[in-house]
Amino acid sequence: MNGGVRKAAVVAMAVFSLLAALAGCGSKETEAPPPAAEGTAPLKIRLGVDSYSFSFQFRVAQGTGIFKKHGIDAEISTYSFGIDTIDAAILGQTDSAEGMDYAVASRFSESNALRIVAYLGGPKPEGEKLYTRLPDVHSVADLKGKTLGVKKGTVNEYIWGRTLQLHGIDPKEVEQIYLGSAAELLAAYQTGEIDALWASTEVAQPVQDVPGSRLLGDLDLAKTVYRGYLLLDEKFLQANKAGVVRLLRALDEASAYIAAHPEETAQIIYDDLKVPKEAVLEALKFYDYDIRLSREDLDHIVRVTDWSVENGLIRNKYDIRRFLHLDALREALPEKLSVPEEAGDGA
């Protein structure tokens, strides 16, 4: 990256302060509910979460005292993206991870220590939009020969792959610039290093403010959506069965709280990450939070895995259903589990 892009990246990161929490989490409790049950030992868990929307359930559960109510003693560590939390869990730095479909699928070919426990959430199709700054680009097909900004190793790589394929563009016909954060992507777009990018809600406004920037469409262009999943270390699951059940119930309660109390949620996120409350409220309009695992949730990640293997994004073919752990969700929220019986339990 040239000096101008680096300078712009610094400015962008200062504007959004999304990565200011990378050293950890400091959510304050707004109240102190009673403990989950008399004599119940608290579940001590190291939670790995991302630096924005995907982490809101965890931060709300901590900030409102929902974790304490359910007997959860959580240590929250913040990482740039969900895939970084997966890498941290694989290395034993956390007990949990969160990841969007492609990120989850890409790591199971390398390690079988983690298990998919539940669906967590994800952006609605209109929550991720494709922009270009070039006047001669009027559709995805016009991106042939252009330079694209990609967050490598994340679901963004999968979305670009799907988008190009569906619109008849060979990946060799574009130049893909791999960058490490939303701030770097924004900076590269502002300086003209890249011609197009997928923008989520936290960077949508400054992307629109770039001279000549125009919207090409949302995730419907890729005929897919993002789905995010909660992963836990297999040994942790086996050693803390009752505690994991309480964890899922706490996150389910936090999901309901977010839906019912957007203003209070925005305040908690501001206190924790210093993201402006207006930005959080806008992000909440385009994000779905739920603790569940439906047949469609399972079919979706199987489709993502199979497509990624067939198109060379993932090297080793495998059955991701081997990495499911259903017992905890079955006990915690049986009405939220609706996968086929034959899916079984990978743990």
Buried (B, 14 or more C-beta within 10 A) or exposed (E): BEEBBEEBBEEBBEEBBBBBBEEEBEBEBEEEEEEBEEEEEBBEBBBBBBBBBBBBBBBBBBBBBBBBBBBBEBBBBBBBBBBBBBBBBBEEBBBBBBBBBBBBBBBBBEEEBBBBBBBBBBBBBEBBBBBBBBEEBEEBEBBBEBBBBBBEBBBBBBBBBBBBBEBEBEBEEBEBBBBBBBBBBBBBBBBBBBBBBBBBBBBBEBBEEBEEBBEBBBBEBBEBBBBBBBBBBBEBBEEBEBBBBBBBBBBBBBBBBBEEBBEBBBBBBBBBBEBBBEBBBBBBEBBBBBBBBBEEBBEBBBEBBBBBBEEEBBEEEBEBBEBBBBBBBBBBBEEBBEBEEEBEEBB
